[in-house]
Amino acid sequence: MSRIRIDAVLVQAVIAGALSFAHLHDLAAAAGQDGWKAWAYPVSVDLLLVAAWRRMRTTADNRAAWAWFVIALAASLGANVATAGLLDLNEVPAWLRILVAGWPALAFLGGTLLVHAPTTAPTEPDPAPAAAPVAAPTAEPVPDVTVERAPEPAPELPPAPAANPTPVPVPAPAPAAVPPALLDHARKLADAHQATTGARIDAATLRARLGVPAPLADAITAQLA
């Protein structure tokens, strides 16, 4: 729980308010306002002071608020001075009784004017004039230019072939080299085939027996002849 801070200014304000409240009550009672009416007078004076003060704080130039603040302050100070012994409270003059009796209507009028007076709205600054649009520079006319295209060269055609081309001789493939061991084995197969059939072995049969490609079989057959 936060502690209540005692301010010296606040204490002084409470004491001054209580004394002023009591002086206003005594003056109203001496002017013929008895009972609760005597207590209502200090309240009306203080409320008018507060309303005028708030009006002055919220509005910079308000002469009406200053006027009602001076009236309420004069009523408070007058009561304080009158009850200091300068005025006989047992024989209050008639003009003071008239002022005390007419104070409620005066305080009501001042409070109503202060509370319901329209506040001066802050003047808005004039909008800045819009800048004139920058004129675009006028484009200079471009002269007409005629572009002439150079003629494209005709594609070169390949030379036509001769009517009777000379046949190019194709070189005969070189005989495949036959390993000696394979040649000996082939000779044995050829001798056995000739002894059995009485005819020399041909290249197709030799190739089937040996399982070699045709060029190699032809080379072996040529060497066996």
PyMOL CGO cylinders between C-alpha atoms (Angstrom):
from pymol import cmd
from pymol.cgo import CYLINDER

trace = [
    CYLINDER, 0.00, 0.00, 0.00, 1.51, 3.34, -1.06, 0.3, 1, 1, 1, 1, 1, 1,
    CYLINDER, 1.51, 3.34, -1.06, 2.03, 5.95, 1.64, 0.3, 1, 1, 1, 1, 1, 1,
    CYLINDER, 2.03, 5.95, 1.64, 0.11, 9.22, 1.50, 0.3, 1, 1, 1, 1, 1, 1,
    CYLINDER, 0.11, 9.22, 1.50, 2.54, 12.05, 0.80, 0.3, 1, 1, 1, 1, 1, 1,
    CYLINDER, 2.54, 12.05, 0.80, 1.84, 15.15, 2.85, 0.3, 1, 1, 1, 1, 1, 1,
    CYLINDER, 1.84, 15.15, 2.85, 2.42, 18.30, 0.83, 0.3, 1, 1, 1, 1, 1, 1,
    CYLINDER, 2.42, 18.30, 0.83, 2.98, 21.60, 2.65, 0.3, 1, 1, 1, 1, 1, 1,
    CYLINDER, 2.98, 21.60, 2.65, 1.14, 23.51, -0.07, 0.3, 1, 1, 1, 1, 1, 1,
    CYLINDER, 1.14, 23.51, -0.07, -1.84, 21.18, 0.24, 0.3, 1, 1, 1, 1, 1, 1,
    CYLINDER, -1.84, 21.18, 0.24, -1.95, 21.60, 4.01, 0.3, 1, 1, 1, 1, 1, 1,
    CYLINDER, -1.95, 21.60, 4.01, -1.80, 25.36, 3.64, 0.3, 1, 1, 1, 1, 1, 1,
    CYLINDER, -1.80, 25.36, 3.64, -4.61, 25.30, 1.07, 0.3, 1, 1, 1, 1, 1, 1,
    CYLINDER, -4.61, 25.30, 1.07, -6.82, 23.23, 3.38, 0.3, 1, 1, 1, 1, 1, 1,
    CYLINDER, -6.82, 23.23, 3.38, -6.25, 25.60, 6.29, 0.3, 1, 1, 1, 1, 1, 1,
    CYLINDER, -6.25, 25.60, 6.29, -6.86, 28.72, 4.18, 0.3, 1, 1, 1, 1, 1, 1,
    CYLINDER, -6.86, 28.72, 4.18, -10.00, 27.20, 2.67, 0.3, 1, 1, 1, 1, 1, 1,
    CYLINDER, -10.00, 27.20, 2.67, -11.36, 26.25, 6.07, 0.3, 1, 1, 1, 1, 1, 1,
    CYLINDER, -11.36, 26.25, 6.07, -10.80, 29.75, 7.46, 0.3, 1, 1, 1, 1, 1, 1,
    CYLINDER, -10.80, 29.75, 7.46, -12.37, 31.41, 4.40, 0.3, 1, 1, 1, 1, 1, 1,
    CYLINDER, -12.37, 31.41, 4.40, -15.27, 28.98, 4.59, 0.3, 1, 1, 1, 1, 1, 1,
    CYLINDER, -15.27, 28.98, 4.59, -15.85, 29.86, 8.24, 0.3, 1, 1, 1, 1, 1, 1,
    CYLINDER, -15.85, 29.86, 8.24, -15.69, 33.62, 7.61, 0.3, 1, 1, 1, 1, 1, 1,
    CYLINDER, -15.69, 33.62, 7.61, -18.25, 33.39, 4.81, 0.3, 1, 1, 1, 1, 1, 1,
    CYLINDER, -18.25, 33.39, 4.81, -20.51, 31.32, 7.02, 0.3, 1, 1, 1, 1, 1, 1,
    CYLINDER, -20.51, 31.32, 7.02, -20.28, 33.83, 9.87, 0.3, 1, 1, 1, 1, 1, 1,
    CYLINDER, -20.28, 33.83, 9.87, -21.00, 36.76, 7.56, 0.3, 1, 1, 1, 1, 1, 1,
    CYLINDER, -21.00, 36.76, 7.56, -24.00, 35.02, 5.97, 0.3, 1, 1, 1, 1, 1, 1,
    CYLINDER, -24.00, 35.02, 5.97, -25.37, 34.13, 9.42, 0.3, 1, 1, 1, 1, 1, 1,
    CYLINDER, -25.37, 34.13, 9.42, -24.94, 37.73, 10.62, 0.3, 1, 1, 1, 1, 1, 1,
    CYLINDER, -24.94, 37.73, 10.62, -26.78, 38.97, 7.49, 0.3, 1, 1, 1, 1, 1, 1,
    CYLINDER, -26.78, 38.97, 7.49, -29.84, 36.91, 8.42, 0.3, 1, 1, 1, 1, 1, 1,
    CYLINDER, -29.84, 36.91, 8.42, -29.12, 33.61, 6.60, 0.3, 1, 1, 1, 1, 1, 1,
    CYLINDER, -29.12, 33.61, 6.60, -29.51, 31.00, 9.34, 0.3, 1, 1, 1, 1, 1, 1,
    CYLINDER, -29.51, 31.00, 9.34, -29.28, 27.20, 9.31, 0.3, 1, 1, 1, 1, 1, 1,
    CYLINDER, -29.28, 27.20, 9.31, -28.15, 25.37, 6.17, 0.3, 1, 1, 1, 1, 1, 1,
    CYLINDER, -28.15, 25.37, 6.17, -28.38, 28.58, 4.15, 0.3, 1, 1, 1, 1, 1, 1,
    CYLINDER, -28.38, 28.58, 4.15, -25.38, 30.02, 5.97, 0.3, 1, 1, 1, 1, 1, 1,
    CYLINDER, -25.38, 30.02, 5.97, -23.33, 26.94, 5.04, 0.3, 1, 1, 1, 1, 1, 1,
    CYLINDER, -23.33, 26.94, 5.04, -24.39, 27.08, 1.37, 0.3, 1, 1, 1, 1, 1, 1,
    CYLINDER, -24.39, 27.08, 1.37, -22.91, 30.56, 0.82, 0.3, 1, 1, 1, 1, 1, 1,
    CYLINDER, -22.91, 30.56, 0.82, -19.23, 29.51, 1.22, 0.3, 1, 1, 1, 1, 1, 1,
    CYLINDER, -19.23, 29.51, 1.22, -19.82, 26.60, -1.15, 0.3, 1, 1, 1, 1, 1, 1,
    CYLINDER, -19.82, 26.60, -1.15, -21.25, 28.86, -3.87, 0.3, 1, 1, 1, 1, 1, 1,
    CYLINDER, -21.25, 28.86, -3.87, -18.34, 31.32, -3.58, 0.3, 1, 1, 1, 1, 1, 1,
    CYLINDER, -18.34, 31.32, -3.58, -15.67, 28.61, -3.77, 0.3, 1, 1, 1, 1, 1, 1,
    CYLINDER, -15.67, 28.61, -3.77, -17.37, 26.85, -6.67, 0.3, 1, 1, 1, 1, 1, 1,
    CYLINDER, -17.37, 26.85, -6.67, -17.51, 30.08, -8.64, 0.3, 1, 1, 1, 1, 1, 1,
    CYLINDER, -17.51, 30.08, -8.64, -13.80, 30.61, -8.00, 0.3, 1, 1, 1, 1, 1, 1,
    CYLINDER, -13.80, 30.61, -8.00, -12.96, 27.10, -9.23, 0.3, 1, 1, 1, 1, 1, 1,
    CYLINDER, -12.96, 27.10, -9.23, -15.16, 27.43, -12.35, 0.3, 1, 1, 1, 1, 1, 1,
    CYLINDER, -15.16, 27.43, -12.35, -13.60, 30.79, -13.28, 0.3, 1, 1, 1, 1, 1, 1,
    CYLINDER, -13.60, 30.79, -13.28, -10.08, 29.44, -12.71, 0.3, 1, 1, 1, 1, 1, 1,
    CYLINDER, -10.08, 29.44, -12.71, -10.65, 26.40, -14.90, 0.3, 1, 1, 1, 1, 1, 1,
    CYLINDER, -10.65, 26.40, -14.90, -12.13, 28.59, -17.60, 0.3, 1, 1, 1, 1, 1, 1,
    CYLINDER, -12.13, 28.59, -17.60, -9.04, 30.78, -17.59, 0.3, 1, 1, 1, 1, 1, 1,
    CYLINDER, -9.04, 30.78, -17.59, -6.78, 27.72, -17.84, 0.3, 1, 1, 1, 1, 1, 1,
    CYLINDER, -6.78, 27.72, -17.84, -8.58, 26.26, -20.86, 0.3, 1, 1, 1, 1, 1, 1,
    CYLINDER, -8.58, 26.26, -20.86, -9.08, 29.53, -22.75, 0.3, 1, 1, 1, 1, 1, 1,
    CYLINDER, -9.08, 29.53, -22.75, -6.24, 31.97, -23.25, 0.3, 1, 1, 1, 1, 1, 1,
    CYLINDER, -6.24, 31.97, -23.25, -8.19, 35.17, -23.93, 0.3, 1, 1, 1, 1, 1, 1,
    CYLINDER, -8.19, 35.17, -23.93, -11.43, 35.07, -21.89, 0.3, 1, 1, 1, 1, 1, 1,
    CYLINDER, -11.43, 35.07, -21.89, -12.38, 38.32, -20.20, 0.3, 1, 1, 1, 1, 1, 1,
    CYLINDER, -12.38, 38.32, -20.20, -15.63, 36.92, -18.78, 0.3, 1, 1, 1, 1, 1, 1,
    CYLINDER, -15.63, 36.92, -18.78, -13.71, 34.28, -16.79, 0.3, 1, 1, 1, 1, 1, 1,
    CYLINDER, -13.71, 34.28, -16.79, -11.41, 36.94, -15.38, 0.3, 1, 1, 1, 1, 1, 1,
    CYLINDER, -11.41, 36.94, -15.38, -14.39, 39.12, -14.44, 0.3, 1, 1, 1, 1, 1, 1,
    CYLINDER, -14.39, 39.12, -14.44, -16.19, 36.32, -12.55, 0.3, 1, 1, 1, 1, 1, 1,
    CYLINDER, -16.19, 36.32, -12.55, -12.94, 35.28, -10.89, 0.3, 1, 1, 1, 1, 1, 1,
    CYLINDER, -12.94, 35.28, -10.89, -12.47, 38.83, -9.56, 0.3, 1, 1, 1, 1, 1, 1,
    CYLINDER, -12.47, 38.83, -9.56, -16.11, 38.93, -8.32, 0.3, 1, 1, 1, 1, 1, 1,
    CYLINDER, -16.11, 38.93, -8.32, -15.79, 35.64, -6.45, 0.3, 1, 1, 1, 1, 1, 1,
    CYLINDER, -15.79, 35.64, -6.45, -12.41, 36.67, -5.02, 0.3, 1, 1, 1, 1, 1, 1,
    CYLINDER, -12.41, 36.67, -5.02, -13.85, 39.99, -3.84, 0.3, 1, 1, 1, 1, 1, 1,
    CYLINDER, -13.85, 39.99, -3.84, -16.70, 38.17, -2.08, 0.3, 1, 1, 1, 1, 1, 1,
    CYLINDER, -16.70, 38.17, -2.08, -14.25, 35.86, -0.29, 0.3, 1, 1, 1, 1, 1, 1,
    CYLINDER, -14.25, 35.86, -0.29, -11.84, 38.63, 0.67, 0.3, 1, 1, 1, 1, 1, 1,
    CYLINDER, -11.84, 38.63, 0.67, -14.69, 40.91, 1.73, 0.3, 1, 1, 1, 1, 1, 1,
    CYLINDER, -14.69, 40.91, 1.73, -16.04, 38.26, 4.11, 0.3, 1, 1, 1, 1, 1, 1,
    CYLINDER, -16.04, 38.26, 4.11, -12.57, 37.68, 5.58, 0.3, 1, 1, 1, 1, 1, 1,
    CYLINDER, -12.57, 37.68, 5.58, -12.02, 41.39, 6.17, 0.3, 1, 1, 1, 1, 1, 1,
    CYLINDER, -12.02, 41.39, 6.17, -15.54, 42.04, 7.48, 0.3, 1, 1, 1, 1, 1, 1,
    CYLINDER, -15.54, 42.04, 7.48, -15.25, 39.33, 10.14, 0.3, 1, 1, 1, 1, 1, 1,
    CYLINDER, -15.25, 39.33, 10.14, -11.85, 40.62, 11.32, 0.3, 1, 1, 1, 1, 1, 1,
    CYLINDER, -11.85, 40.62, 11.32, -13.50, 43.18, 13.61, 0.3, 1, 1, 1, 1, 1, 1,
    CYLINDER, -13.50, 43.18, 13.61, -14.01, 45.98, 11.14, 0.3, 1, 1, 1, 1, 1, 1,
    CYLINDER, -14.01, 45.98, 11.14, -17.74, 45.26, 10.98, 0.3, 1, 1, 1, 1, 1, 1,
    CYLINDER, -17.74, 45.26, 10.98, -20.16, 44.82, 13.83, 0.3, 1, 1, 1, 1, 1, 1,
    CYLINDER, -20.16, 44.82, 13.83, -21.76, 41.47, 13.10, 0.3, 1, 1, 1, 1, 1, 1,
    CYLINDER, -21.76, 41.47, 13.10, -24.58, 42.28, 15.51, 0.3, 1, 1, 1, 1, 1, 1,
    CYLINDER, -24.58, 42.28, 15.51, -25.57, 45.37, 13.51, 0.3, 1, 1, 1, 1, 1, 1,
    CYLINDER, -25.57, 45.37, 13.51, -25.07, 44.47, 9.85, 0.3, 1, 1, 1, 1, 1, 1,
    CYLINDER, -25.07, 44.47, 9.85, -25.90, 47.38, 7.47, 0.3, 1, 1, 1, 1, 1, 1,
    CYLINDER, -25.90, 47.38, 7.47, -28.77, 47.05, 5.04, 0.3, 1, 1, 1, 1, 1, 1,
    CYLINDER, -28.77, 47.05, 5.04, -26.60, 47.16, 1.89, 0.3, 1, 1, 1, 1, 1, 1,
    CYLINDER, -26.60, 47.16, 1.89, -24.64, 44.15, 3.11, 0.3, 1, 1, 1, 1, 1, 1,
    CYLINDER, -24.64, 44.15, 3.11, -27.85, 42.24, 3.78, 0.3, 1, 1, 1, 1, 1, 1,
    CYLINDER, -27.85, 42.24, 3.78, -28.93, 43.06, 0.20, 0.3, 1, 1, 1, 1, 1, 1,
    CYLINDER, -28.93, 43.06, 0.20, -25.62, 41.80, -1.22, 0.3, 1, 1, 1, 1, 1, 1,
    CYLINDER, -25.62, 41.80, -1.22, -25.78, 38.57, 0.77, 0.3, 1, 1, 1, 1, 1, 1,
    CYLINDER, -25.78, 38.57, 0.77, -29.39, 37.96, -0.24, 0.3, 1, 1, 1, 1, 1, 1,
    CYLINDER, -29.39, 37.96, -0.24, -28.68, 38.59, -3.94, 0.3, 1, 1, 1, 1, 1, 1,
    CYLINDER, -28.68, 38.59, -3.94, -25.48, 36.54, -4.06, 0.3, 1, 1, 1, 1, 1, 1,
    CYLINDER, -25.48, 36.54, -4.06, -27.13, 33.16, -4.97, 0.3, 1, 1, 1, 1, 1, 1,
    CYLINDER, -27.13, 33.16, -4.97, -28.64, 34.58, -8.15, 0.3, 1, 1, 1, 1, 1, 1,
    CYLINDER, -28.64, 34.58, -8.15, -25.32, 36.26, -9.08, 0.3, 1, 1, 1, 1, 1, 1,
    CYLINDER, -25.32, 36.26, -9.08, -23.31, 33.08, -8.45, 0.3, 1, 1, 1, 1, 1, 1,
    CYLINDER, -23.31, 33.08, -8.45, -25.77, 30.99, -10.49, 0.3, 1, 1, 1, 1, 1, 1,
    CYLINDER, -25.77, 30.99, -10.49, -25.52, 33.40, -13.41, 0.3, 1, 1, 1, 1, 1, 1,
    CYLINDER, -25.52, 33.40, -13.41, -21.71, 33.41, -13.34, 0.3, 1, 1, 1, 1, 1, 1,
    CYLINDER, -21.71, 33.41, -13.34, -21.43, 29.61, -13.08, 0.3, 1, 1, 1, 1, 1, 1,
    CYLINDER, -21.43, 29.61, -13.08, -23.86, 29.08, -15.95, 0.3, 1, 1, 1, 1, 1, 1,
    CYLINDER, -23.86, 29.08, -15.95, -22.02, 31.49, -18.23, 0.3, 1, 1, 1, 1, 1, 1,
    CYLINDER, -22.02, 31.49, -18.23, -18.67, 29.93, -17.42, 0.3, 1, 1, 1, 1, 1, 1,
    CYLINDER, -18.67, 29.93, -17.42, -19.74, 26.34, -17.92, 0.3, 1, 1, 1, 1, 1, 1,
    CYLINDER, -19.74, 26.34, -17.92, -21.87, 26.73, -21.04, 0.3, 1, 1, 1, 1, 1, 1,
    CYLINDER, -21.87, 26.73, -21.04, -19.89, 29.41, -22.89, 0.3, 1, 1, 1, 1, 1, 1,
    CYLINDER, -19.89, 29.41, -22.89, -18.57, 28.08, -26.22, 0.3, 1, 1, 1, 1, 1, 1,
    CYLINDER, -18.57, 28.08, -26.22, -14.86, 27.53, -26.40, 0.3, 1, 1, 1, 1, 1, 1,
    CYLINDER, -14.86, 27.53, -26.40, -12.94, 29.25, -29.14, 0.3, 1, 1, 1, 1, 1, 1,
    CYLINDER, -12.94, 29.25, -29.14, -11.90, 26.64, -31.66, 0.3, 1, 1, 1, 1, 1, 1,
    CYLINDER, -11.90, 26.64, -31.66, -8.27, 26.87, -32.68, 0.3, 1, 1, 1, 1, 1, 1,
    CYLINDER, -8.27, 26.87, -32.68, -7.91, 28.46, -36.07, 0.3, 1, 1, 1, 1, 1, 1,
    CYLINDER, -7.91, 28.46, -36.07, -6.52, 26.11, -38.64, 0.3, 1, 1, 1, 1, 1, 1,
    CYLINDER, -6.52, 26.11, -38.64, -3.69, 27.46, -40.77, 0.3, 1, 1, 1, 1, 1, 1,
    CYLINDER, -3.69, 27.46, -40.77, -4.54, 28.21, -44.35, 0.3, 1, 1, 1, 1, 1, 1,
    CYLINDER, -4.54, 28.21, -44.35, -3.50, 25.41, -46.63, 0.3, 1, 1, 1, 1, 1, 1,
    CYLINDER, -3.50, 25.41, -46.63, -0.39, 26.12, -48.59, 0.3, 1, 1, 1, 1, 1, 1,
    CYLINDER, -0.39, 26.12, -48.59, -1.09, 26.97, -52.23, 0.3, 1, 1, 1, 1, 1, 1,
    CYLINDER, -1.09, 26.97, -52.23, -0.50, 24.08, -54.52, 0.3, 1, 1, 1, 1, 1, 1,
    CYLINDER, -0.50, 24.08, -54.52, 2.61, 24.42, -56.58, 0.3, 1, 1, 1, 1, 1, 1,
    CYLINDER, 2.61, 24.42, -56.58, 2.04, 25.05, -60.25, 0.3, 1, 1, 1, 1, 1, 1,
    CYLINDER, 2.04, 25.05, -60.25, 2.84, 21.98, -62.34, 0.3, 1, 1, 1, 1, 1, 1,
    CYLINDER, 2.84, 21.98, -62.34, 6.15, 22.17, -64.08, 0.3, 1, 1, 1, 1, 1, 1,
    CYLINDER, 6.15, 22.17, -64.08, 5.66, 22.49, -67.82, 0.3, 1, 1, 1, 1, 1, 1,
    CYLINDER, 5.66, 22.49, -67.82, 7.28, 19.67, -69.73, 0.3, 1, 1, 1, 1, 1, 1,
    CYLINDER, 7.28, 19.67, -69.73, 9.95, 20.80, -72.21, 0.3, 1, 1, 1, 1, 1, 1,
    CYLINDER, 9.95, 20.80, -72.21, 8.76, 20.89, -75.81, 0.3, 1, 1, 1, 1, 1, 1,
    CYLINDER, 8.76, 20.89, -75.81, 10.35, 18.10, -77.78, 0.3, 1, 1, 1, 1, 1, 1,
    CYLINDER, 10.35, 18.10, -77.78, 12.13, 19.22, -80.92, 0.3, 1, 1, 1, 1, 1, 1,
    CYLINDER, 12.13, 19.22, -80.92, 10.83, 17.63, -84.15, 0.3, 1, 1, 1, 1, 1, 1,
    CYLINDER, 10.83, 17.63, -84.15, 13.01, 14.80, -85.38, 0.3, 1, 1, 1, 1, 1, 1,
    CYLINDER, 13.01, 14.80, -85.38, 13.80, 15.00, -89.14, 0.3, 1, 1, 1, 1, 1, 1,
    CYLINDER, 13.80, 15.00, -89.14, 12.65, 12.09, -91.25, 0.3, 1, 1, 1, 1, 1, 1,
    CYLINDER, 12.65, 12.09, -91.25, 15.54, 9.78, -92.03, 0.3, 1, 1, 1, 1, 1, 1,
    CYLINDER, 15.54, 9.78, -92.03, 15.33, 7.33, -94.94, 0.3, 1, 1, 1, 1, 1, 1,
    CYLINDER, 15.33, 7.33, -94.94, 17.38, 4.19, -94.39, 0.3, 1, 1, 1, 1, 1, 1,
    CYLINDER, 17.38, 4.19, -94.39, 18.42, 2.37, -97.55, 0.3, 1, 1, 1, 1, 1, 1,
    CYLINDER, 18.42, 2.37, -97.55, 19.26, -1.29, -97.14, 0.3, 1, 1, 1, 1, 1, 1,
    CYLINDER, 19.26, -1.29, -97.14, 22.14, -2.73, -99.09, 0.3, 1, 1, 1, 1, 1, 1,
    CYLINDER, 22.14, -2.73, -99.09, 21.22, -5.67, -101.35, 0.3, 1, 1, 1, 1, 1, 1,
    CYLINDER, 21.22, -5.67, -101.35, 22.03, -8.99, -99.76, 0.3, 1, 1, 1, 1, 1, 1,
    CYLINDER, 22.03, -8.99, -99.76, 24.49, -11.16, -101.71, 0.3, 1, 1, 1, 1, 1, 1,
    CYLINDER, 24.49, -11.16, -101.71, 23.01, -14.25, -103.36, 0.3, 1, 1, 1, 1, 1, 1,
    CYLINDER, 23.01, -14.25, -103.36, 23.96, -17.49, -101.60, 0.3, 1, 1, 1, 1, 1, 1,
    CYLINDER, 23.96, -17.49, -101.60, 26.64, -19.49, -103.36, 0.3, 1, 1, 1, 1, 1, 1,
    CYLINDER, 26.64, -19.49, -103.36, 25.35, -22.80, -104.70, 0.3, 1, 1, 1, 1, 1, 1,
    CYLINDER, 25.35, -22.80, -104.70, 27.54, -25.90, -104.55, 0.3, 1, 1, 1, 1, 1, 1,
    CYLINDER, 27.54, -25.90, -104.55, 29.02, -26.95, -107.90, 0.3, 1, 1, 1, 1, 1, 1,
    CYLINDER, 29.02, -26.95, -107.90, 26.87, -29.38, -109.88, 0.3, 1, 1, 1, 1, 1, 1,
    CYLINDER, 26.87, -29.38, -109.88, 28.19, -32.94, -109.97, 0.3, 1, 1, 1, 1, 1, 1,
    CYLINDER, 28.19, -32.94, -109.97, 29.73, -34.21, -113.20, 0.3, 1, 1, 1, 1, 1, 1,
    CYLINDER, 29.73, -34.21, -113.20, 27.54, -36.17, -115.58, 0.3, 1, 1, 1, 1, 1, 1,
    CYLINDER, 27.54, -36.17, -115.58, 29.68, -39.34, -115.58, 0.3, 1, 1, 1, 1, 1, 1,
    CYLINDER, 29.68, -39.34, -115.58, 31.75, -39.35, -112.40, 0.3, 1, 1, 1, 1, 1, 1,
    CYLINDER, 31.75, -39.35, -112.40, 34.89, -41.42, -112.54, 0.3, 1, 1, 1, 1, 1, 1,
    CYLINDER, 34.89, -41.42, -112.54, 34.60, -44.36, -110.10, 0.3, 1, 1, 1, 1, 1, 1,
    CYLINDER, 34.60, -44.36, -110.10, 37.18, -44.22, -107.38, 0.3, 1, 1, 1, 1, 1, 1,
    CYLINDER, 37.18, -44.22, -107.38, 38.84, -47.63, -106.92, 0.3, 1, 1, 1, 1, 1, 1,
    CYLINDER, 38.84, -47.63, -106.92, 38.27, -49.02, -103.48, 0.3, 1, 1, 1, 1, 1, 1,
    CYLINDER, 38.27, -49.02, -103.48, 41.41, -50.57, -102.05, 0.3, 1, 1, 1, 1, 1, 1,
    CYLINDER, 41.41, -50.57, -102.05, 41.08, -54.23, -101.17, 0.3, 1, 1, 1, 1, 1, 1,
    CYLINDER, 41.08, -54.23, -101.17, 41.24, -54.98, -97.46, 0.3, 1, 1, 1, 1, 1, 1,
    CYLINDER, 41.24, -54.98, -97.46, 44.49, -56.32, -96.25, 0.3, 1, 1, 1, 1, 1, 1,
    CYLINDER, 44.49, -56.32, -96.25, 44.43, -60.02, -95.34, 0.3, 1, 1, 1, 1, 1, 1,
    CYLINDER, 44.43, -60.02, -95.34, 44.01, -60.63, -91.66, 0.3, 1, 1, 1, 1, 1, 1,
    CYLINDER, 44.01, -60.63, -91.66, 47.02, -61.95, -89.83, 0.3, 1, 1, 1, 1, 1, 1,
    CYLINDER, 47.02, -61.95, -89.83, 46.57, -65.59, -88.78, 0.3, 1, 1, 1, 1, 1, 1,
    CYLINDER, 46.57, -65.59, -88.78, 48.27, -66.78, -85.59, 0.3, 1, 1, 1, 1, 1, 1,
    CYLINDER, 48.27, -66.78, -85.59, 50.50, -69.81, -86.17, 0.3, 1, 1, 1, 1, 1, 1,
    CYLINDER, 50.50, -69.81, -86.17, 48.72, -71.93, -83.58, 0.3, 1, 1, 1, 1, 1, 1,
    CYLINDER, 48.72, -71.93, -83.58, 45.33, -71.22, -85.16, 0.3, 1, 1, 1, 1, 1, 1,
    CYLINDER, 45.33, -71.22, -85.16, 46.79, -72.01, -88.60, 0.3, 1, 1, 1, 1, 1, 1,
    CYLINDER, 46.79, -72.01, -88.60, 48.11, -75.38, -87.39, 0.3, 1, 1, 1, 1, 1, 1,
    CYLINDER, 48.11, -75.38, -87.39, 44.78, -76.24, -85.86, 0.3, 1, 1, 1, 1, 1, 1,
    CYLINDER, 44.78, -76.24, -85.86, 43.00, -75.28, -89.05, 0.3, 1, 1, 1, 1, 1, 1,
    CYLINDER, 43.00, -75.28, -89.05, 45.38, -77.44, -91.13, 0.3, 1, 1, 1, 1, 1, 1,
    CYLINDER, 45.38, -77.44, -91.13, 44.59, -80.45, -88.93, 0.3, 1, 1, 1, 1, 1, 1,
    CYLINDER, 44.59, -80.45, -88.93, 40.85, -79.85, -89.39, 0.3, 1, 1, 1, 1, 1, 1,
    CYLINDER, 40.85, -79.85, -89.39, 41.31, -79.51, -93.18, 0.3, 1, 1, 1, 1, 1, 1,
    CYLINDER, 41.31, -79.51, -93.18, 43.34, -82.76, -93.39, 0.3, 1, 1, 1, 1, 1, 1,
    CYLINDER, 43.34, -82.76, -93.39, 40.73, -84.62, -91.34, 0.3, 1, 1, 1, 1, 1, 1,
    CYLINDER, 40.73, -84.62, -91.34, 37.90, -83.21, -93.50, 0.3, 1, 1, 1, 1, 1, 1,
    CYLINDER, 37.90, -83.21, -93.50, 39.69, -84.18, -96.72, 0.3, 1, 1, 1, 1, 1, 1,
    CYLINDER, 39.69, -84.18, -96.72, 40.42, -87.68, -95.42, 0.3, 1, 1, 1, 1, 1, 1,
    CYLINDER, 40.42, -87.68, -95.42, 36.81, -88.15, -94.44, 0.3, 1, 1, 1, 1, 1, 1,
    CYLINDER, 36.81, -88.15, -94.44, 35.03, -86.56, -97.37, 0.3, 1, 1, 1, 1, 1, 1,
    CYLINDER, 35.03, -86.56, -97.37, 37.71, -86.71, -100.05, 0.3, 1, 1, 1, 1, 1, 1,
    CYLINDER, 37.71, -86.71, -100.05, 37.26, -82.95, -100.77, 0.3, 1, 1, 1, 1, 1, 1,
    CYLINDER, 37.26, -82.95, -100.77, 39.02, -79.88, -99.58, 0.3, 1, 1, 1, 1, 1, 1,
    CYLINDER, 39.02, -79.88, -99.58, 37.40, -77.94, -96.79, 0.3, 1, 1, 1, 1, 1, 1,
    CYLINDER, 37.40, -77.94, -96.79, 35.71, -74.65, -97.79, 0.3, 1, 1, 1, 1, 1, 1,
    CYLINDER, 35.71, -74.65, -97.79, 35.79, -71.35, -95.95, 0.3, 1, 1, 1, 1, 1, 1,
    CYLINDER, 35.79, -71.35, -95.95, 32.23, -71.67, -94.58, 0.3, 1, 1, 1, 1, 1, 1,
    CYLINDER, 32.23, -71.67, -94.58, 32.89, -75.08, -93.05, 0.3, 1, 1, 1, 1, 1, 1,
    CYLINDER, 32.89, -75.08, -93.05, 36.22, -73.97, -91.65, 0.3, 1, 1, 1, 1, 1, 1,
    CYLINDER, 36.22, -73.97, -91.65, 34.62, -70.89, -90.14, 0.3, 1, 1, 1, 1, 1, 1,
    CYLINDER, 34.62, -70.89, -90.14, 31.92, -73.05, -88.52, 0.3, 1, 1, 1, 1, 1, 1,
    CYLINDER, 31.92, -73.05, -88.52, 34.53, -75.46, -87.13, 0.3, 1, 1, 1, 1, 1, 1,
    CYLINDER, 34.53, -75.46, -87.13, 36.82, -72.76, -85.79, 0.3, 1, 1, 1, 1, 1, 1,
    CYLINDER, 36.82, -72.76, -85.79, 34.15, -70.20, -84.77, 0.3, 1, 1, 1, 1, 1, 1,
    CYLINDER, 34.15, -70.20, -84.77, 36.03, -67.27, -86.26, 0.3, 1, 1, 1, 1, 1, 1,
    CYLINDER, 36.03, -67.27, -86.26, 34.76, -64.32, -88.36, 0.3, 1, 1, 1, 1, 1, 1,
    CYLINDER, 34.76, -64.32, -88.36, 34.49, -64.62, -92.12, 0.3, 1, 1, 1, 1, 1, 1,
    CYLINDER, 34.49, -64.62, -92.12, 37.57, -62.47, -93.01, 0.3, 1, 1, 1, 1, 1, 1,
    CYLINDER, 37.57, -62.47, -93.01, 39.78, -64.57, -90.76, 0.3, 1, 1, 1, 1, 1, 1,
    CYLINDER, 39.78, -64.57, -90.76, 38.31, -67.80, -92.13, 0.3, 1, 1, 1, 1, 1, 1,
    CYLINDER, 38.31, -67.80, -92.13, 38.97, -66.63, -95.70, 0.3, 1, 1, 1, 1, 1, 1,
    CYLINDER, 38.97, -66.63, -95.70, 42.59, -65.79, -94.82, 0.3, 1, 1, 1, 1, 1, 1,
    CYLINDER, 42.59, -65.79, -94.82, 43.13, -69.25, -93.27, 0.3, 1, 1, 1, 1, 1, 1,
    CYLINDER, 43.13, -69.25, -93.27, 41.57, -70.96, -96.30, 0.3, 1, 1, 1, 1, 1, 1,
    CYLINDER, 41.57, -70.96, -96.30, 43.86, -68.99, -98.64, 0.3, 1, 1, 1, 1, 1, 1,
    CYLINDER, 43.86, -68.99, -98.64, 46.94, -70.01, -96.69, 0.3, 1, 1, 1, 1, 1, 1,
    CYLINDER, 46.94, -70.01, -96.69, 45.88, -73.70, -96.65, 0.3, 1, 1, 1, 1, 1, 1,
    CYLINDER, 45.88, -73.70, -96.65, 45.51, -73.81, -100.46, 0.3, 1, 1, 1, 1, 1, 1,
]
cmd.load_cgo(trace, "trace")
